[in-house]
Amino acid sequence: MGNKFYTPDGFCDTLPGVCSFKKEAESRIRRLFGLHGYVEIETPGVEYCDIYTKPDFVPEEELYKFTDHKGRLLCARYDGTVPAARFAATVYKNESLPLRLSYIENMYRFNQSGGGKQSEFTQAGIELMGVAGSDADAEVIALAIKTILETGIEDLQISIGQVKLFKGIINQLGINDEDAQFIYNAIESKDSVALDKVATKLGLSDEDKQTLLMLPEGQGTYDIIDAFRSRVSDSMAIEALDNMKEILDVMDEYGYLKYVSVDPGLLSGADYYTGMIFKGYTYEVGFPIVSGGRYDNAVGIFGREMECVGFSLSLSLAIAAIMRQGAELESVAADAIIGYDSSVKGARAAALSMAEQMRLDGTSVILDTTFNSADELDSYADANNISACFFIDTVEEDQN
């Protein structure tokens, strides 16, 4: 019979307790986004592959692909940002800026299984479109922190990078594109040995070599920014340092500086991102649960130029982290169960009336339709963590 009764690799069923917790978290996050002025949109679960592959946003092999009846190549929704960019440039092309959009939707990515990652997962995110500057960057990071805290995660670390710092240092040192790509790969993998070798091969001074090595090795807040200030002269790199310093200032005003550190070697997606980039981590999950940054060139590909910054939270990974950190999810059992003796005239009507009244008062009630006896009903309630059990076997007749 094969595997037809099992879920495909990378996909899974969601147990009732987890599902209940997830839906409640989604509601809290949706309200949080709304309180910050972000309006929710829903984009199709299926897009043309071109919106991801033609601009080189996503490698084609990571998409779940299929064709429509005309043979056109389609894919399952990979993320929320690219569809939001398409939406802003087409459906919302005449709307005034800035736009504040949010979404909570399922995404699909091939070869994402392993270590808690799934090929299908729920992502919550926001896009702030049509605004440049550090204040906008900081608003998005702060809302990302609030969103994670809203899920119940308390142990959180946000790493902030700036792709212009890397690009500015490369410009300053006069490094060509081929060597810059090698250096990029070494920094991204935190391979200081490889970085030292290429710096030596390029004949860089000890001072310049140390500047490069600070990218994968440096961590801190204001101190790491100050350390780079004494070493960089390129205007792009200086702009990047100013941006990160201003973001830290705003994080301090939010009271969120304790969650934030500067990681000058954070470069993932440097071709897509144009400025600030960040990732958020918690323990018990080996992947970032939230990521985001500034992507000023993305919407222009769809025909409307605008600056953009946003983030996305993998709600599925966040819940996995919460469970691995030992949190107990609340029971989803009904509050009460009501049974009745079917041989007693009026017992069913009385049970129905009682159940409806309790539901009006906000109590979740099961009306037993299996005709269990009172003892059997008690046993069922105990086995299923139902706190209250009622059995109707007598009905008072109306007195005329």
Secondary structure, 3 states (H helix, E strand, C coil): CCCCCCCCCCCCCCCHHHHHHHHHHHHHHHHHHHHCCCEECCCCCEEECHHHHCCCCCCHHHCCEEECCCCCEEEECCCCHHHHHHHHHCCCCCCCCCEEEEEEEEEECCCCCECCECCEEEEEEEEEECCCCHHHHHHHHHHHHHHHHHHCCCCCEEEEEEHHHHHHHHHHHCCCHHHHHHHHHHHHCCCHHHHHHHHHHCCCCHHHHHHHHHHHHCCECHHHHHHHHCCCCCHHHHHHHHHHHHHHHHHHHHCCHHHEEECCCCCCCCCCCCCEEEEEECCCCCCCCEEEEECCCCHHHHCCCCCEEEEEEEHHHHHHHHHHCCCCCCCCCCCEEEEECCCCCCHHHHHHHHHHHHHHCCCCEEECCCCCCHHHHHHHHHHCCCCEEEEECCCCCCCC
